[in-house]
Amino acid sequence: MATLLHPDAPNFRSFCGMALPDGRRVRERRFYRCASPRTFGPAGMEALEALDPYAIVDLRGREEATVNAYVLPDAIKDRRVAMPIEPKTGDRVRELHEAGLLDRESAREAMRETYRYYVEESAHVFQDLLRLAHESGGRPIVWHCAAGKDRTGFAGAMILGTLGAAEEAVMADYLATNDLWAPPANSTVSAVPELAREALRRVEADYLQTALDTVAQRYGSMSAFAAEALGGEDQVALFIADALEEPQTV
């Protein structure tokens, strides 16, 4: 079960040690996901610095990242890598509200539309993240959006799917956000009409499944999606070998 790495760092967790169906495990100090470091307290920022990450990938949109900029500790101050994916759900919810069409189900459909958009219009950004992880030489990679929930969640599913994790493990990591994160009082979610707030505040299996189904429709599989990103199946195999450790024998 996913656990919070530091109480001063919202939604900060790793895949390290996760078991795969073939008995291998994800190497220590490899893959980390979190909410924006802007939401970290001092001790949480120290924990991030202690990782000495190869890169901290910021998936927030350009305006989001500008308005809610953060300052990293001096030792890692140049590690932020912007890979913007513009937020869509808020605009769609506002359109529905103004048209008198907003209810819980239309809000959930707006979320599903967002997850389709991740694959249909932003696949190249997620593939850039996968390439960066491949190029990291085994050093830690951290990625985040605002809440570490949706864009970050699909990125995590992409990496775990590429590594061959079981579907149940991929979904369990994704859904762990509901236990490890809650929107702060001043978040954009709090400005959404109450009848739609729950659909945006939490993650649902249906949201991620929409993205995974879109990957299957467009690419055939997550492995094929990764092969396109990394330059072929041989490179995917190298990525997997670098990320996993063999099962221990007694």
Secondary structure, DSSP 4 states (H G I P E B T S, - for coil): ----S-TTSTT-EE-TT-B-TTS-EEPSS-EEEES-GGG--HHHHHHHHHH--SEEEE-S-HHHHHHT-----GGGTT-EEE------HHHHHHHHHHTT---HHHHHHHHHHHHHHHHHTTHHHHHHHHHHHHHTTT--EEEE-SSSSSHHHHHHHHHHHHHT--HHHHHHHHHTHHHH----TTSGGGGS-HHHHHHHHS--HHHHHHHHHHHHHHHSSHHHHHHHHHTSHHHHHHHHHHHEEPPPP-
